[in-house]
Amino acid sequence: MRLEQNFPNPFTPGVSPTIFTYHLDEPGRVTLSVYNLIGQEVARLLDREDEKGTHRVAWDGTDAHGNFVPAGFYFYKLDAGEQEALGRLRVLSTNQ
């Protein structure tokens, strides 16, 4: 399993999404979530069975309630079977 850096990073919610790319060496259950700096899950982007190969997921910067998350730093975590990978991203102000 491999998780790449999201792109663009930083990104501005409401302007364009950021894209997460990951590669699975074998099929299996996958979850991808975004967390704030105190470890609270703000958005679950994936929770599904995926095939082997490269996959991409877009995030518009909204939380579980559909609100734009505040500007700042966030972590994202990909879980695939017994493997996990972490990344860090920066969200810019939406000015909304």
Buried (B, 14 or more C-beta within 10 A) or exposed (E): BEBBEBEBEEBBBEEEBBBBBBEBEEEBEBBBBBBBEEEEEBBEBBEEEBEEEEBEBEBBBBBEEEEBBBBEEBBBBBBBEEEEBEBEBBBBEBEE
